[in-house]
Amino acid sequence: MPALLAIAAACTFGVADFLGGLSTRKAAVVAVTLITNLAGAALAVVLVLVIDGAWTAQAIVWGAVAGLAGLVGLLLLYQGLAEGPNRLVSPLSAVVAAAVPVIVGVALGDRPGAIAIAGICVVPLAVWLVAGGDIGSTGASKRPLALGVGAGSGFGTFFVLLAQTPEDAGAVPLLMARVISVAVLIVATVATRPRTPARSTVGIAIAAGGLDMTANGLFLWSTLDGDLAIVGALVSLFPATTVLLAVAFLGERLDRRQAVGLALAVTAAALLS
């Protein structure tokens, strides 16, 4: 069950990131991120009302700190997707995002079996191939690479912090994460005064925010009974969805290495399930 939830979270994250990146090509990153976080906060309120979560100090603090880390990751990812190709920025952020919870999970006592370890080892290769082998290549622009690494660090930290919340917290940590993010983004929006996005862009950003919150909920659910190292590795496969959507809707071509990478991503998911 935890593995299936993590895979569902990965697919949902992939769609959300694709829509978020699409929005930032048409509007300022701060404006788009504020809209996505407002949409996520609205959904989080509904989840808190539906799911009976405990408002403890741990749930509130861990959720708030996780929200700051996730916000940094999201801003850097959206900026990277706006400047660089999806097939480079998104997979690179995933490699880094996967490494953080795996390292922390093992340090905290997670001991995956031999098959799961094999799956964890396959993930970086799969993501690198999905990126077309561009990660770390001399021809790649340094700025998208830096943005991808920064985004992955933020996401990886977010996953680790969110996994520390109490099991009875329900959706409280997710709501607190969005409350903090929205507060920071409102200040940033007032300071930068970005142009108001077009109505169509707002709609896409709202969809991205709702899907991102859904993915966060699936991830949090998967950590209740699953090892952080395994769940983190599975969730990091989200670029496969982003790349497939970029191929289908943005005309980005899928070469042989990317096809092999997608096959390895499926293999890694099977080994970790």
C-alpha positions in Angstrom: 0.0 0.0 0.0 2.7 2.6 0.9 4.5 1.9 -2.5 1.3 2.4 -4.5 0.5 5.6 -2.6 4.1 6.9 -3.3 3.7 6.0 -7.0 0.4 7.8 -7.2 2.1 10.8 -5.5 4.9 10.7 -8.1 2.4 10.8 -11.0 0.4 13.6 -9.4 3.6 15.6 -8.7 4.6 15.2 -12.3 1.4 16.6 -13.7 1.4 19.5 -11.1 5.0 20.4 -12.0 4.2 20.3 -15.7 1.3 22.7 -15.3 3.2 24.9 -13.0 6.1 25.2 -15.4 3.6 25.9 -18.2 2.2 28.8 -16.2 5.5 30.3 -15.4 6.3 30.6 -19.1 3.4 33.0 -19.4 3.5 34.9 -16.0 5.9 35.8 -13.2 7.1 33.0 -11.0 6.0 34.7 -7.8 2.5 35.3 -9.1 2.1 31.8 -10.3 3.5 30.3 -7.1 1.1 32.4 -5.0 -1.8 31.2 -7.0 -0.8 27.5 -6.7 -0.3 27.9 -3.0 -3.6 29.6 -2.5 -5.3 26.7 -4.4 -3.4 24.2 -2.3 -4.3 26.0 0.9 -8.0 25.9 0.0 -7.8 22.1 -0.6 -5.8 21.7 2.7 -8.6 23.4 4.6 -11.1 20.9 3.1 -8.9 18.0 4.0 -8.5 19.2 7.6 -12.3 19.5 7.9 -12.8 16.0 6.4 -9.9 14.3 8.2 -9.9 14.5 11.9 -6.3 15.6 12.6 -4.7 16.6 16.0 -3.5 20.2 16.3 -0.4 19.4 18.3 2.8 21.6 18.5 4.7 19.0 16.6 2.2 18.9 13.7 2.2 22.7 13.5 5.9 23.3 13.7 7.0 20.4 11.4 4.4 21.5 8.9 5.4 25.1 9.0 9.2 24.4 8.6 8.4 21.9 5.8 6.4 24.6 4.1 9.3 26.9 3.9 11.6 24.2 2.5 8.9 23.2 -0.1 8.4 26.9 -1.1 12.0 27.3 -1.8 12.0 24.2 -3.9 8.9 25.1 -5.8 10.1 28.7 -6.6 13.4 27.3 -7.9 11.7 24.5 -9.9 9.2 26.9 -11.6 12.0 29.3 -12.5 14.1 26.4 -13.8 11.2 25.1 -15.9 10.6 28.6 -17.3 14.2 29.0 -18.4 15.3 25.5 -19.2 13.9 22.3 -20.8 11.6 20.2 -18.7 13.7 17.1 -19.5 16.7 18.7 -17.8 15.5 20.7 -14.8 12.8 18.3 -13.5 14.8 15.1 -13.6 17.8 16.8 -11.9 15.7 18.1 -9.1 14.3 14.6 -8.7 17.8 13.0 -8.3 18.6 15.4 -5.5 15.2 15.2 -3.9 15.5 11.4 -3.9 19.0 11.4 -2.3 18.0 13.5 0.7 15.2 11.3 2.2 17.2 8.1 1.3 20.2 9.3 3.3 18.1 10.6 6.2 15.9 7.5 6.2 18.9 5.2 6.5 20.5 7.5 9.1 17.2 7.3 11.1 17.2 3.5 11.0 15.5 2.4 7.8 17.0 -0.8 6.5 15.6 -1.6 3.1 15.9 -5.2 1.8 18.3 -6.2 -1.0 15.6 -5.8 -3.7 14.6 -2.4 -2.4 18.3 -1.3 -2.3 18.6 -2.4 -6.0 15.6 -0.3 -6.8 17.0 2.7 -5.0 20.2 2.4 -7.0 18.3 2.2 -10.3 16.4 5.5 -9.6 19.3 7.9 -10.3 20.2 6.1 -13.5 16.6 6.1 -14.6 16.1 9.8 -13.9 19.4 10.7 -15.7 18.4 8.8 -18.8 14.9 10.4 -18.7 16.8 13.7 -18.8 18.4 12.5 -22.0 21.8 12.1 -20.4 22.0 15.9 -20.2 22.6 16.2 -16.4 26.1 17.3 -15.8 26.9 17.5 -19.6 29.4 20.3 -20.6 26.9 21.7 -23.1 24.1 22.2 -20.5 23.5 25.7 -19.2 24.8 26.2 -15.6 21.8 28.2 -14.4 19.1 25.6 -15.1 21.5 23.0 -13.5 21.8 25.2 -10.3 18.1 25.8 -10.2 17.4 22.0 -10.5 19.8 21.2 -7.7 18.4 23.9 -5.5 14.8 22.8 -6.2 15.7 19.1 -5.4 17.3 20.2 -2.1 14.2 22.0 -1.1 11.9 19.2 -2.0 14.0 16.5 -0.4 14.1 18.6 2.9 10.3 19.1 2.6 9.8 15.3 2.3 12.0 14.6 5.3 10.4 17.3 7.5 6.8 16.3 6.6 7.6 12.6 7.4 8.5 13.7 11.0 4.9 14.8 11.7 2.8 12.7 14.2 0.6 9.9 12.7 -2.5 11.5 14.2 -1.8 14.9 12.6 -4.0 14.2 9.5 -3.8 17.1 7.1 -2.8 19.7 9.7 0.9 19.8 8.6 -0.2 20.3 5.0 -2.4 23.2 5.9 0.4 24.8 8.1 2.9 24.3 5.2 0.6 26.2 2.9 -0.2 29.0 5.4 3.4 29.8 5.8 4.1 29.6 2.1 1.1 31.9 1.3 2.2 34.4 3.9 5.8 34.6 2.5 4.5 34.8 -1.1 2.1 37.7 -0.3 5.0 39.7 1.1 7.0 38.8 -2.0 4.2 39.8 -4.3 3.6 43.1 -2.6 7.4 43.8 -2.9 7.8 42.8 -6.5 4.3 43.8 -7.9 4.3 41.3 -10.8 1.8 41.7 -13.6 -1.5 40.0 -13.1 -1.6 36.7 -15.1 -4.1 36.1 -17.8 -7.3 34.2 -16.8 -6.2 31.1 -18.7 -2.9 31.1 -16.8 -4.6 31.5 -13.5 -6.8 28.4 -14.3 -3.7 26.3 -15.1 -2.0 27.5 -11.9 -5.0 26.7 -9.8 -5.0 23.2 -11.2 -1.3 22.8 -10.5 -1.8 23.9 -6.9 -4.7 21.5 -6.3 -2.7 18.6 -7.8 0.4 19.5 -5.8 -1.6 19.4 -2.5 -3.1 16.1 -3.5 0.3 14.7 -4.2 1.5 16.0 -0.8 -1.4 14.2 0.9 -0.6 11.0 -0.9 3.1 11.2 0.1 2.2 11.9 3.8 -0.2 9.0 3.8 2.5 6.7 2.3 5.0 7.6 5.0 2.7 6.4 7.8 3.5 2.8 7.2 6.3 2.9 4.6 10.1 3.4 4.9 11.2 7.0 4.2 14.1 5.8 2.0 11.8 3.7 -0.3 8.9 6.2 -0.4 11.3 9.0 -1.2 12.9 7.1 -4.0 9.5 6.2 -5.5 8.2 9.8 -5.3 11.3 11.0 -7.0 10.2 9.3 -10.2 7.8 12.1 -10.9 9.9 13.5 -13.9 8.7 10.5 -16.0 5.2 12.0 -16.0 6.5 15.6 -16.6 8.6 14.5 -19.5 5.8 12.4 -21.1 3.5 15.4 -20.9 6.2 17.7 -22.4 6.5 15.3 -25.3 2.8 15.1 -25.8 1.9 18.8 -25.5 5.1 20.8 -25.9 6.7 19.0 -28.8 9.8 17.9 -26.9 11.1 14.7 -28.5 11.7 11.5 -26.6 15.0 9.9 -27.7 16.2 6.3 -27.2 18.0 7.1 -23.9 14.9 8.7 -22.5 12.8 5.7 -23.5 15.3 3.4 -21.7 15.1 5.7 -18.7 11.3 5.4 -18.6 11.6 1.6 -18.7 14.1 1.7 -15.9 11.8 4.0 -13.9 9.1 1.3 -14.2 11.6 -1.3 -13.1 12.7 0.7 -10.1 9.0 1.2 -9.1 8.5 -2.6 -9.3 11.6 -3.3 -7.2 10.5 -0.8 -4.6 6.9 -1.9 -4.5 
